[in-house]
Amino acid sequence: MTFTDKNIIENYIGLFESLNSISKLELIEKLTKSLKAENKSKESNFFKSFGAFSSEKTSDEIITEIKASRKFRKKEINF
């Protein structure tokens, strides 16, 4: 934890000390939910990255197309 993070936490603690018990519990509940949502979001984004490319062509057709699109020039390089 960085010095800045510690300072921010200390400032929030000072603010939260004036809250009543019910408000503190509600705050804890919302923070917990936000942490769970953050974890699910990261995991969801990871799994969404798979299968991002879709095509009606088979993998062999795509490979053949890529190889056919390559262009080579025969050029002598003199040193």
OpenMM code with the backbone's topology and positions (N, CA, C; nanometers):
from openmm import Vec3, app, unit

residues = "MET THR PHE THR ASP LYS ASN ILE ILE GLU ASN TYR ILE GLY LEU PHE GLU SER LEU ASN SER ILE SER LYS LEU GLU LEU ILE GLU LYS LEU THR LYS SER LEU LYS ALA GLU ASN LYS SER LYS GLU SER ASN PHE PHE LYS SER PHE GLY ALA PHE SER SER GLU LYS THR SER ASP GLU ILE ILE THR GLU ILE LYS ALA SER ARG LYS PHE ARG LYS LYS GLU ILE ASN PHE".split()
positions = [
    Vec3(0.0858, -0.1174, 0.0000),
    Vec3(0.0000, 0.0000, 0.0000),
    Vec3(0.0903, 0.1236, 0.0000),
    Vec3(0.0594, 0.2172, -0.0851),
    Vec3(0.1417, 0.3377, -0.0958),
    Vec3(0.1050, 0.4379, 0.0134),
    Vec3(0.1907, 0.5355, 0.0299),
    Vec3(0.1661, 0.6411, 0.1276),
    Vec3(0.0368, 0.7153, 0.0951),
    Vec3(0.0132, 0.7383, -0.0339),
    Vec3(-0.1084, 0.8082, -0.0772),
    Vec3(-0.2328, 0.7291, -0.0402),
    Vec3(-0.2280, 0.5969, -0.0648),
    Vec3(-0.3420, 0.5111, -0.0298),
    Vec3(-0.3701, 0.5164, 0.1203),
    Vec3(-0.2640, 0.5093, 0.1999),
    Vec3(-0.2813, 0.5151, 0.3456),
    Vec3(-0.3422, 0.6479, 0.3885),
    Vec3(-0.2977, 0.7552, 0.3274),
    Vec3(-0.3495, 0.8880, 0.3596),
    Vec3(-0.4983, 0.8990, 0.3228),
    Vec3(-0.5354, 0.8475, 0.2083),
    Vec3(-0.6759, 0.8505, 0.1661),
    Vec3(-0.7616, 0.7711, 0.2641),
    Vec3(-0.7138, 0.6541, 0.3027),
    Vec3(-0.7887, 0.5705, 0.3972),
    Vec3(-0.8064, 0.6411, 0.5310),
    Vec3(-0.7010, 0.7036, 0.5805),
    Vec3(-0.7102, 0.7756, 0.7076),
    Vec3(-0.8112, 0.8898, 0.6986),
    Vec3(-0.8148, 0.9599, 0.5862),
    Vec3(-0.9122, 1.0682, 0.5688),
    Vec3(-1.0553, 1.0147, 0.5675),
    Vec3(-1.0760, 0.9014, 0.5004),
    Vec3(-1.2096, 0.8421, 0.4977),
    Vec3(-1.2511, 0.7928, 0.6366),
    Vec3(-1.1579, 0.7355, 0.7096),
    Vec3(-1.1892, 0.6878, 0.8449),
    Vec3(-1.2363, 0.8037, 0.9325),
    Vec3(-1.1696, 0.9162, 0.9213),
    Vec3(-1.2116, 1.0341, 0.9971),
    Vec3(-1.3527, 1.0777, 0.9590),
    Vec3(-1.3861, 1.0664, 0.8321),
    Vec3(-1.5196, 1.1025, 0.7847),
    Vec3(-1.6244, 1.0030, 0.8345),
    Vec3(-1.5899, 0.8744, 0.8333),
    Vec3(-1.6860, 0.7708, 0.8695),
    Vec3(-1.7111, 0.7618, 1.0192),
    Vec3(-1.6209, 0.8138, 1.1012),
    Vec3(-1.6392, 0.8078, 1.2460),
    Vec3(-1.7654, 0.8801, 1.2910),
    Vec3(-1.8078, 0.9778, 1.2145),
    Vec3(-1.9272, 1.0535, 1.2529),
    Vec3(-2.0578, 0.9834, 1.2122),
    Vec3(-2.0486, 0.8762, 1.1356),
    Vec3(-2.1694, 0.8044, 1.0932),
    Vec3(-2.2223, 0.7157, 1.2056),
    Vec3(-2.3536, 0.6892, 1.2016),
    Vec3(-2.4105, 0.5973, 1.3004),
    Vec3(-2.3853, 0.4531, 1.2554),
    Vec3(-2.4150, 0.3586, 1.3418),
    Vec3(-2.3845, 0.2171, 1.3159),
    Vec3(-2.4546, 0.1634, 1.1923),
    Vec3(-2.5791, 0.2001, 1.1724),
    Vec3(-2.6553, 0.1518, 1.0573),
    Vec3(-2.5931, 0.2025, 0.9268),
    Vec3(-2.5543, 0.3279, 0.9258),
    Vec3(-2.4908, 0.3842, 0.8064),
    Vec3(-2.3575, 0.3160, 0.7772),
    Vec3(-2.2820, 0.2864, 0.8825),
    Vec3(-2.1542, 0.2176, 0.8647),
    Vec3(-2.1750, 0.0777, 0.8080),
    Vec3(-2.2757, 0.0067, 0.8588),
    Vec3(-2.3044, -0.1275, 0.8077),
    Vec3(-2.3475, -0.1227, 0.6605),
    Vec3(-2.4280, -0.0235, 0.6262),
    Vec3(-2.4709, -0.0087, 0.4872),
    Vec3(-2.3519, 0.0223, 0.3968),
    Vec3(-2.2622, 0.1046, 0.4455),
    Vec3(-2.1407, 0.1371, 0.3715),
    Vec3(-2.0559, 0.0115, 0.3488),
    Vec3(-2.0408, -0.0687, 0.4525),
    Vec3(-1.9648, -0.1936, 0.4422),
    Vec3(-2.0290, -0.2854, 0.3385),
    Vec3(-2.1603, -0.2945, 0.3419),
    Vec3(-2.2329, -0.3792, 0.2475),
    Vec3(-2.2094, -0.3330, 0.1037),
    Vec3(-2.2175, -0.2030, 0.0800),
    Vec3(-2.1987, -0.1499, -0.0553),
    Vec3(-2.0544, -0.1675, -0.1030),
    Vec3(-1.9588, -0.1489, -0.0125),
    Vec3(-1.8185, -0.1707, -0.0494),
    Vec3(-1.7943, -0.3171, -0.0850),
    Vec3(-1.8538, -0.4070, -0.0072),
    Vec3(-1.8398, -0.5500, -0.0343),
    Vec3(-1.8982, -0.5852, -0.1704),
    Vec3(-2.0160, -0.5320, -0.1999),
    Vec3(-2.0787, -0.5577, -0.3303),
    Vec3(-1.9935, -0.5032, -0.4443),
    Vec3(-1.9342, -0.3867, -0.4244),
    Vec3(-1.8520, -0.3289, -0.5308),
    Vec3(-1.7273, -0.4133, -0.5553),
    Vec3(-1.6711, -0.4722, -0.4497),
    Vec3(-1.5553, -0.5602, -0.4668),
    Vec3(-1.5926, -0.6865, -0.5423),
    Vec3(-1.7068, -0.7439, -0.5087),
    Vec3(-1.7525, -0.8645, -0.5778),
    Vec3(-1.7814, -0.8347, -0.7242),
    Vec3(-1.8439, -0.7211, -0.7512),
    Vec3(-1.8750, -0.6830, -0.8891),
    Vec3(-1.7470, -0.6583, -0.9677),
    Vec3(-1.6473, -0.5997, -0.9039),
    Vec3(-1.5196, -0.5724, -0.9704),
    Vec3(-1.4528, -0.7031, -1.0113),
    Vec3(-1.4528, -0.8018, -0.9225),
    Vec3(-1.3919, -0.9311, -0.9530),
    Vec3(-1.4657, -1.0007, -1.0660),
    Vec3(-1.5981, -0.9982, -1.0625),
    Vec3(-1.6772, -1.0612, -1.1671),
    Vec3(-1.6549, -0.9909, -1.3002),
    Vec3(-1.6439, -0.8593, -1.2966),
    Vec3(-1.6235, -0.7820, -1.4184),
    Vec3(-1.4912, -0.8177, -1.4836),
    Vec3(-1.3846, -0.8271, -1.4059),
    Vec3(-1.2533, -0.8625, -1.4599),
    Vec3(-1.2562, -1.0023, -1.5193),
    Vec3(-1.3185, -1.0943, -1.4476),
    Vec3(-1.3266, -1.2321, -1.4952),
    Vec3(-1.4112, -1.2388, -1.6217),
    Vec3(-1.5211, -1.1669, -1.6222),
    Vec3(-1.6095, -1.1652, -1.7377),
    Vec3(-1.5382, -1.1079, -1.8598),
    Vec3(-1.4651, -0.9983, -1.8416),
    Vec3(-1.3916, -0.9384, -1.9528),
    Vec3(-1.2856, -1.0337, -2.0066),
    Vec3(-1.2225, -1.1110, -1.9184),
    Vec3(-1.1222, -1.2075, -1.9614),
    Vec3(-1.1860, -1.3118, -2.0517),
    Vec3(-1.2994, -1.3680, -2.0087),
    Vec3(-1.3623, -1.4727, -2.0870),
    Vec3(-1.4294, -1.4176, -2.2133),
    Vec3(-1.4686, -1.2925, -2.2126),
    Vec3(-1.5266, -1.2322, -2.3329),
    Vec3(-1.4229, -1.2158, -2.4433),
    Vec3(-1.2956, -1.2122, -2.4066),
    Vec3(-1.1912, -1.1937, -2.5064),
    Vec3(-1.1744, -1.3170, -2.5954),
    Vec3(-1.2192, -1.4319, -2.5492),
    Vec3(-1.2097, -1.5523, -2.6298),
    Vec3(-1.3226, -1.5550, -2.7322),
    Vec3(-1.2907, -1.6008, -2.8520),
    Vec3(-1.3918, -1.6116, -2.9562),
    Vec3(-1.4297, -1.4780, -3.0150),
    Vec3(-1.3450, -1.3778, -2.9995),
    Vec3(-1.3774, -1.2452, -3.0500),
    Vec3(-1.3785, -1.2414, -3.2023),
    Vec3(-1.3016, -1.3298, -3.2655),
    Vec3(-1.2982, -1.3335, -3.4112),
    Vec3(-1.3953, -1.4390, -3.4584),
    Vec3(-1.4907, -1.4001, -3.5394),
    Vec3(-1.5832, -1.4992, -3.5926),
    Vec3(-1.5861, -1.4883, -3.7445),
    Vec3(-1.5936, -1.6033, -3.8065),
    Vec3(-1.5954, -1.6086, -3.9517),
    Vec3(-1.6682, -1.7345, -3.9934),
    Vec3(-1.7259, -1.7287, -4.1098),
    Vec3(-1.7946, -1.8455, -4.1648),
    Vec3(-1.6947, -1.9431, -4.2258),
    Vec3(-1.5718, -1.8968, -4.2479),
    Vec3(-1.4696, -1.9796, -4.3121),
    Vec3(-1.4083, -2.0756, -4.2105),
    Vec3(-1.3598, -2.1866, -4.2630),
    Vec3(-1.2898, -2.2810, -4.1763),
    Vec3(-1.1489, -2.2284, -4.1513),
    Vec3(-1.0829, -2.2861, -4.0537),
    Vec3(-0.9470, -2.2424, -4.0226),
    Vec3(-0.8530, -2.2678, -4.1405),
    Vec3(-0.8726, -2.3795, -4.2109),
    Vec3(-0.7881, -2.4086, -4.3278),
    Vec3(-0.8083, -2.3056, -4.4382),
    Vec3(-0.9313, -2.2637, -4.4583),
    Vec3(-0.9586, -2.1607, -4.5604),
    Vec3(-0.8936, -2.0277, -4.5230),
    Vec3(-0.8989, -1.9918, -4.3969),
    Vec3(-0.8386, -1.8661, -4.3512),
    Vec3(-0.6868, -1.8722, -4.3677),
    Vec3(-0.6267, -1.9854, -4.3311),
    Vec3(-0.4813, -2.0007, -4.3455),
    Vec3(-0.4413, -1.9914, -4.4916),
    Vec3(-0.5159, -2.0598, -4.5779),
    Vec3(-0.4868, -2.0551, -4.7213),
    Vec3(-0.4988, -1.9132, -4.7743),
    Vec3(-0.5995, -1.8412, -4.7321),
    Vec3(-0.6201, -1.7022, -4.7758),
    Vec3(-0.5048, -1.6121, -4.7300),
    Vec3(-0.4606, -1.6302, -4.6067),
    Vec3(-0.3496, -1.5497, -4.5548),
    Vec3(-0.2222, -1.5792, -4.6327),
    Vec3(-0.1950, -1.7074, -4.6547),
    Vec3(-0.0744, -1.7437, -4.7293),
    Vec3(-0.0797, -1.6940, -4.8730),
    Vec3(-0.1967, -1.6963, -4.9340),
    Vec3(-0.2103, -1.6502, -5.0725),
    Vec3(-0.1928, -1.4989, -5.0836),
    Vec3(-0.2231, -1.4267, -4.9767),
    Vec3(-0.2127, -1.2809, -4.9822),
    Vec3(-0.0701, -1.2306, -4.9626),
    Vec3(0.0204, -1.3197, -4.9255),
    Vec3(0.1603, -1.2804, -4.9065),
    Vec3(0.2246, -1.2502, -5.0407),
    Vec3(0.3031, -1.1461, -5.0436),
    Vec3(0.3724, -1.1087, -5.1662),
    Vec3(0.5208, -1.0984, -5.1362),
    Vec3(0.5980, -1.1705, -5.2143),
    Vec3(0.7418, -1.1696, -5.1970),
    Vec3(0.8067, -1.1094, -5.3205),
    Vec3(0.9095, -1.0334, -5.2977),
    Vec3(0.9864, -0.9765, -5.4091),
    Vec3(1.1235, -1.0380, -5.4062),
    Vec3(1.1691, -1.0732, -5.5239),
    Vec3(1.3058, -1.1229, -5.5324),
    Vec3(1.3937, -1.0055, -5.5647),
    Vec3(1.4767, -0.9720, -5.4725),
    Vec3(1.5650, -0.8584, -5.4892),
    Vec3(1.6994, -0.8936, -5.4280),
    Vec3(1.8001, -0.8727, -5.5044),
    Vec3(1.9334, -0.9004, -5.4528),
    Vec3(1.9782, -0.7879, -5.3635),
    Vec3(2.0385, -0.8239, -5.2552),
    Vec3(2.0921, -0.7239, -5.1633),
    Vec3(2.2435, -0.7288, -5.1760),
    Vec3(2.3004, -0.6201, -5.2204),
    Vec3(2.4452, -0.6113, -5.2384),
    Vec3(2.5076, -0.5443, -5.1188),
    Vec3(2.6113, -0.6052, -5.0671),
    Vec3(2.6822, -0.5488, -4.9529),
    Vec3(2.8145, -0.4923, -4.9954),
] * unit.nanometer
topology = app.Topology()
chain = topology.addChain("A")
for resn in residues:
    res = topology.addResidue(resn, chain)
    for name in ("N", "CA", "C"):
        topology.addAtom(name, app.Element.getBySymbol(name[0]), res)
